[in-house]
Amino acid sequence: MNYEISQDVEEIINRIEKENISFRDKTVLVTGGAGFLGSWTCDVLVKQGAYCICLDNLSSGRFENISHLMDKKNFRFINHDISEPIFFGLTHHPRGICIGDISRIDIVMHMASRASPFEFKKYPIPILKSNTLGTMNALGIVKAHNALFFYTSTSEVYGNPPDTAVPTPETYFGHVNLV
């Protein structure tokens, strides 16, 4: 992990700990965990003492984003597409892959989806599948483990920015009626 990212991860940890938020000893599944934001989330979880399970099919996420975590005892990478069923705590299920050695998941953070407007025309079906079937599968894991669910979205919820706003700056509020 480069120095700037390391500093930002430490800042995130300081801020959440200031709010008495801790993921220590929690088992957290991060779908899309090798993506830009997902990998930062994995960094924070690992440093805070959570057992972090990164699930990603590496279609847009990059292994380089998480490679520095591979030797950590509280980190595990599973190469899998969340739009396909996956079951934890089972050794066999007729409808999907099973990960039998993980019997508990406390939190599911669903962050899997391509987020670039430049990819929407090229990958419409995989994006649709990760945001529908992927959410359904993530919620199935939540239900099976009585876990908490955290769902993220992209900046696309703000509508189409002007061409001058790509990449979209944090100051852009979009075309959203908040009333």
C-alpha positions, -999 to 999 in steps of 0.1 A, spaced: 0 0 0 14 34 -9 21 61 16 -8 83 7 -34 55 10 -18 43 42 -22 78 57 -58 80 45 -66 46 60 -52 57 93 -73 89 92 -104 68 85 -96 45 115 -90 75 138 -124 91 128 -144 59 133 -127 51 166 -134 87 177 -171 78 172 -166 45 192 -171 24 161 -152 -8 161 -152 -38 138 -127 -58 161 -136 -95 162 -164 -91 137 -165 -112 105 -172 -89 77 -178 -99 41 -170 -72 15 -183 -79 -19 -163 -59 -45 -135 -59 -20 -108 -56 -46 -123 -25 -61 -112 11 -54 -134 17 -23 -138 -19 -14 -101 -24 -10 -98 7 13 -127 -8 33 -107 -41 36 -76 -21 47 -96 -4 75 -113 -36 86 -80 -56 87 -62 -28 106 -91 -26 131 -90 -63 139 -120 -76 120 -118 -109 101 -123 -95 66 -135 -117 37 -130 -100 4 -152 -114 -24 -145 -102 -59 -144 -117 -94 -117 -92 -104 -137 -80 -135 -131 -44 -125 -114 -47 -91 -77 -53 -91 -57 -79 -72 -30 -53 -67 -54 -33 -45 -55 -62 -20 -22 -80 -26 -6 -64 5 -33 -80 27 -29 -116 15 -4 -125 42 -27 -112 70 -43 -138 93 -75 -118 95 -79 -115 57 -92 -139 31 -98 -134 -6 -124 -154 -25 -125 -150 -63 -162 -152 -69 -190 -132 -87 -216 -122 -62 -243 -124 -89 -238 -162 -86 -250 -179 -53 -224 -185 -26 -230 -201 8 -210 -199 40 -209 -225 67 -221 -253 43 -200 -279 26 -226 -286 -1 -255 -268 -16 -271 -277 -50 -274 -241 -61 -239 -226 -57 -204 -226 -43 -200 -234 -6 -174 -221 18 -176 -246 47 -149 -232 70 -166 -198 75 -195 -204 98 -202 -169 110 -207 -136 92 -216 -105 112 -217 -78 85 -221 -79 48 -209 -48 29 -222 -50 -6 -199 -29 -28 -197 -50 -59 -205 -32 -92 -187 -14 -119 -191 23 -112 -176 40 -142 -200 57 -166 -176 48 -193 -183 11 -187 -221 13 -186 -225 8 -224 -198 -19 -225 -210 -40 -195 -247 -33 -190 -257 -69 -181 -229 -76 -156 -237 -43 -139 -274 -51 -138 -266 -86 -124 -243 -74 -96 -269 -47 -86 -299 -71 -86 -288 -108 -83 -257 -97 -64 -279 -78 -39 -303 -107 -36 -274 -131 -29 -258 -107 -4 -292 -104 14 -294 -142 14 -261 -143 33 -274 -116 56 -305 -136 63 -287 -170 68 -262 -154 93 -286 -128 109 -260 -103 99 -261 -65 93 -263 -52 58 -245 -22 43 -252 -13 7 -233 13 -12 -241 32 -44 -222 51 -69 -222 88 -78 -246 79 -106 -275 84 -82 -268 122 -86 -277 121 -123 -256 131 -153 -229 156 -144 -217 181 -171 -188 169 -192 -166 192 -172 -173 173 -140 -157 139 -150 -143 127 -127 -170 140 -105 -157 163 -78 -169 159 -42 -185 193 -44 -210 182 -71 -245 178 -56 -261 166 -88 -296 167 -101 -314 153 -71 -345 165 -55 -339 160 -18 -374 170 -8 
